[in-house]
Amino acid sequence: MSTLATTFLVNNPLEQFEINDFVFILAPIFGFTKLSLTNIGFYLIMVVVITISMNVLSLNNGYVIPSRWTIHSESVYGSILNLVREQIGPKNEVYVPFIFALFNFILISNLVGLVPYSFTTTSHLVLTISLATAILIGVTIIGFQRHGLGFFAFFIPAGTPFALVFLLVAIELISYLARAVSLGVRLGANMIAGHSLLKIISTFTWKMVVAGPVLLLVSLLPLLFLTALAGLEFGIGILQAYVFTILTCSYLKDAIELH
């Protein structure tokens, strides 16, 4: 039993981030094309379904007395509305639905990853950086729509001597493009580090539990630490969703107000 239980656990804490096929078929399209649904694709679909379901449940079906889902959804929406008003301004509430959907998507992705033997989609840098890049492209388009070619003034600090214009423009442009990388890496790295630590501590605790009655008593200490760490990861998942959202609002404000 001990050997079976030990080998069932993942020995490498990074194996939980591997992308594997759930279902695949070999279709005779353009030769033999492999059509597959991977674990990251499956959990992305799950996150979208959960997000939509939570918002549908919050509709309250026309009842006067709000349900718990309605109160929860309205509380989150109210918080996002206040965030947009503070960061972007009350005249730009048109971006509230996007920010609300973005926050819910990242939050649910982070929390779903805390379920044992699930998959954390936001732990993959290719996803987080792609999402951040799409946001940066959208923000840039908004900047050009609002200001036209005047958007380039964002890359030239006020009062810059002409001799330093080209140097500062290059520095500001690199800094601007690096926003997508920093925004995506911040979220992905936090998820990778936290979940890897959870896997290491949980594997260590389980091996102590199955080792014998003596170590079973000693394992209570790392078990308590594991519980506290899981609670901390829950808070970090919420915090990282908030940080990602507030930085997106900050980038929108820069594109709209050019500072």
Phi and psi in degrees as a GROMACS rama.xvg file:
@    title "Ramachandran Plot"
@    xaxis  label "Phi"
@    yaxis  label "Psi"
@TYPE xy
-63.6286  -44.3881  SER-2
-64.8194  -42.6646  THR-3
-63.5797  -44.2472  LEU-4
-66.6099  -35.8552  ALA-5
-72.111  -42.4692  THR-6
-73.1981  -19.6594  THR-7
-69.7313  -30.5207  PHE-8
-73.4989  155.892  LEU-9
-80.1179  120.67  VAL-10
-75.6513  -36.2747  ASN-11
-93.295  119.128  ASN-12
-65.176  -14.7033  PRO-13
-91.1603  -7.10373  LEU-14
-66.4024  -23.3498  GLU-15
-67.1114  -15.4421  GLN-16
-98.138  1.96819  PHE-17
-70.9529  141.048  GLU-18
-94.3308  120.961  ILE-19
-126.93  158.978  ASN-20
-78.4584  132.372  ASP-21
-86.4139  -53.6743  PHE-22
-138.647  140.591  VAL-23
-150.607  152.65  PHE-24
-134.774  149.937  ILE-25
-99.6575  104.248  LEU-26
-97.6034  135.992  ALA-27
-76.8637  58.5098  PRO-28
-114.915  120.999  ILE-29
53.1195  55.5672  PHE-30
92.2882  -129.074  GLY-31
-121.671  102.606  PHE-32
-98.6275  132.446  THR-33
-89.8416  114.544  LYS-34
-101.671  118.011  LEU-35
-135.076  153.46  SER-36
-112.458  111.468  LEU-37
-87.0127  172.016  THR-38
-65.1584  -36.3793  ASN-39
-68.4456  -36.8283  ILE-40
-66.4903  -40.8501  GLY-41
-61.8245  -45.1986  PHE-42
-74.5771  -27.2386  TYR-43
-65.548  -42.0999  LEU-44
-62.6178  -41.7352  ILE-45
-61.2061  -42.9321  MET-46
-62.9464  -42.8213  VAL-47
-63.4168  -43.1189  VAL-48
-63.3181  -43.3994  VAL-49
-63.7472  -42.6278  ILE-50
-61.9527  -46.9346  THR-51
-65.6105  -41.475  ILE-52
-62.4449  -41.2683  SER-53
-63.706  -37.99  MET-54
-73.3181  -33.9153  ASN-55
-67.2249  -41.4878  VAL-56
-64.2209  -26.0057  LEU-57
-81.1663  -2.59228  SER-58
-69.098  -21.9573  LEU-59
71.5316  1.56037  ASN-60
53.4587  33.7272  ASN-61
80.7274  2.47719  GLY-62
-72.8777  147.293  TYR-63
-73.3884  -43.0014  VAL-64
-80.2417  120.684  ILE-65
-69.9689  145.079  PRO-66
-82.7713  175.17  SER-67
-64.7731  -37.6158  ARG-68
-63.9964  -39.1241  TRP-69
-65.0118  -44.3766  THR-70
-62.596  -43.1257  ILE-71
-62.5917  -47.7159  HIS-72
-64.8931  -40.7199  SER-73
-67.3689  -33.9359  GLU-74
-65.8852  -45.1305  SER-75
-65.0169  -43.3351  VAL-76
-63.4141  -40.6348  TYR-77
-63.2209  -39.2205  GLY-78
-65.3729  -42.0153  SER-79
-66.2527  -38.7705  ILE-80
-61.4818  -45.1985  LEU-81
-64.3008  -37.6391  ASN-82
-63.095  -44.3537  LEU-83
-65.2627  -41.147  VAL-84
-63.1534  -38.8411  ARG-85
-75.1746  -39.6679  GLU-86
-87.4831  -42.3994  GLN-87
-104.551  -29.7458  ILE-88
116.026  150.142  GLY-89
-64.9521  -19.1625  PRO-90
-80.8459  -5.36777  LYS-91
-116.92  35.4047  ASN-92
-70.1279  -5.98149  GLU-93
-63.1146  -20.6083  VAL-94
-88.879  -1.03863  TYR-95
-60.1443  -46.9251  VAL-96
-58.3147  -39.924  PRO-97
-65.5691  -46.4051  PHE-98
-64.7633  -38.6414  ILE-99
-63.4047  -45.7877  PHE-100
-66.322  -39.4654  ALA-101
-63.5156  -44.8087  LEU-102
-62.1  -45.8956  PHE-103
-63.7561  -40.4072  ASN-104
-62.5891  -48.37  PHE-105
-68.9736  -41.2759  ILE-106
-61.0552  -49.3082  LEU-107
-67.3496  -36.156  ILE-108
-60.9528  -42.8365  SER-109
-66.6019  -41.8792  ASN-110
-74.6457  -35.1311  LEU-111
-62.02  -34.8287  VAL-112
-66.4564  -15.47  GLY-113
-82.4396  -13.3279  LEU-114
-70.5832  130.228  VAL-115
-54.7965  137.69  PRO-116
64.035  20.3752  TYR-117
-95.6325  -165.465  SER-118
-133.068  133.438  PHE-119
-96.7997  103.809  THR-120
-66.5026  -33.9005  THR-121
-78.7086  4.17954  THR-122
-86.8907  -5.82799  SER-123
-98.4537  119.313  HIS-124
-62.9483  -29.6835  LEU-125
-63.5498  -32.7338  VAL-126
-78.2072  -48.7952  LEU-127
-67.0291  -41.1984  THR-128
-69.9854  -36.4482  ILE-129
-63.6342  -42.241  SER-130
-63.2766  -44.2608  LEU-131
-65.7273  -36.9046  ALA-132
-66.0726  -41.9546  THR-133
-61.6911  -39.7349  ALA-134
-64.8589  -43.768  ILE-135
-63.7264  -39.8924  LEU-136
-62.9247  -44.3806  ILE-137
-62.1966  -41.6627  GLY-138
-62.9686  -40.8683  VAL-139
-64.2469  -41.375  THR-140
-62.0339  -42.3922  ILE-141
-61.3978  -40.6939  ILE-142
-61.1008  -43.704  GLY-143
-69.6597  -34.8581  PHE-144
-64.8127  -37.7183  GLN-145
-76.9109  -40.7068  ARG-146
-121.595  -5.80634  HIS-147
64.2274  -140.157  GLY-148
-68.5238  -14.4798  LEU-149
-65.4775  -12.4232  GLY-150
-64.1737  -25.1587  PHE-151
-65.7316  -17.4684  PHE-152
-63.6594  -19.1602  ALA-153
-62.8407  -27.5748  PHE-154
-90.9246  0.012644  PHE-155
-119.014  105.278  ILE-156
-60.2969  147.02  PRO-157
-62.0059  138.677  ALA-158
78.3286  16.2533  GLY-159
-75.7719  127.144  THR-160
-61.923  147.771  PRO-161
-59.9544  -33.0128  PHE-162
-64.9537  -24.0634  ALA-163
-103.614  2.10298  LEU-164
-59.5796  -50.8715  VAL-165
-64.9055  -38.5023  PHE-166
-65.8848  -46.5155  LEU-167
-69.4549  -34.3654  LEU-168
-62.7154  -42.0962  VAL-169
-63.3055  -42.9302  ALA-170
-64.9836  -45.3296  ILE-171
-65.9741  -35.8467  GLU-172
-67.0884  -43.2196  LEU-173
-62.7365  -42.4114  ILE-174
-62.7017  -38.5574  SER-175
-66.6578  -44.8729  TYR-176
-69.1932  -29.4056  LEU-177
-70.3422  -12.9765  ALA-178
-59.7272  -39.9491  ARG-179
-63.6757  -41.4767  ALA-180
-67.513  -47.658  VAL-181
-64.8366  -38.6012  SER-182
-66.3029  -42.4569  LEU-183
-73.5324  -41.6027  GLY-184
-66.7729  -37.2523  VAL-185
-58.332  -46.6874  ARG-186
-69.6003  -48.9447  LEU-187
-64.1148  -42.8216  GLY-188
-65.1159  -39.5461  ALA-189
-64.2867  -40.2029  ASN-190
-68.2016  -41.5116  MET-191
-63.4192  -47.4497  ILE-192
-63.7072  -46.6792  ALA-193
-64.6287  -45.213  GLY-194
-72.1722  -32.2229  HIS-195
-65.2025  -42.4414  SER-196
-64.573  -40.3691  LEU-197
-60.553  -42.435  LEU-198
-65.4933  -41.4263  LYS-199
-64.3481  -47.7117  ILE-200
-66.5902  -40.969  ILE-201
-66.7067  -39.8478  SER-202
-64.9091  -42.7923  THR-203
-61.9467  -43.4745  PHE-204
-64.8237  -43.4026  THR-205
-65.0549  -38.8628  TRP-206
-65.646  -32.1126  LYS-207
-70.4069  -36.6362  MET-208
-64.9576  -43.0159  VAL-209
-87.1254  -2.69867  VAL-210
-74.8856  -29.8461  ALA-211
157.758  170.459  GLY-212
-65.1958  -30.0812  PRO-213
-68.6425  -50.605  VAL-214
-71.0401  -17.816  LEU-215
-62.2933  -41.4582  LEU-216
-69.1667  -39.2111  LEU-217
-66.6513  -28.5676  VAL-218
-69.9579  -10.8493  SER-219
-62.8096  -33.6568  LEU-220
-66.5359  -53.0174  LEU-221
-65.2893  -25.3529  PRO-222
-66.7681  -41.3229  LEU-223
-64.4007  -40.8648  LEU-224
-63.952  -38.6909  PHE-225
-63.9357  -40.7559  LEU-226
-63.353  -44.0893  THR-227
-64.3988  -38.8437  ALA-228
-66.3809  -37.7159  LEU-229
-63.9553  -40.4456  ALA-230
-63.768  -38.6648  GLY-231
-64.6275  -41.6193  LEU-232
-64.4528  -34.269  GLU-233
-61.4537  -45.3775  PHE-234
-66.1952  -38.4347  GLY-235
-65.5422  -36.6692  ILE-236
-60.6778  -42.0329  GLY-237
-68.4718  -43.8221  ILE-238
-62.7764  -43.0027  LEU-239
-66.5928  -34.7178  GLN-240
-64.6386  -40.1323  ALA-241
-67.5601  -43.4037  TYR-242
-63.0214  -44.4898  VAL-243
-59.7316  -41.056  PHE-244
-69.4019  -44.9804  THR-245
-68.236  -33.4788  ILE-246
-69.6959  -35.7637  LEU-247
-62.1029  -41.7624  THR-248
-62.4418  -39.6458  CYS-249
-63.6577  -40.8223  SER-250
-67.0948  -37.8425  TYR-251
-63.0638  -41.7197  LEU-252
-62.456  -41.5575  LYS-253
-60.9453  -40.8523  ASP-254
-70.5291  -32.5925  ALA-255
-80.5913  -42.1668  ILE-256
-103.074  -5.25441  GLU-257
59.3444  40.7209  LEU-258
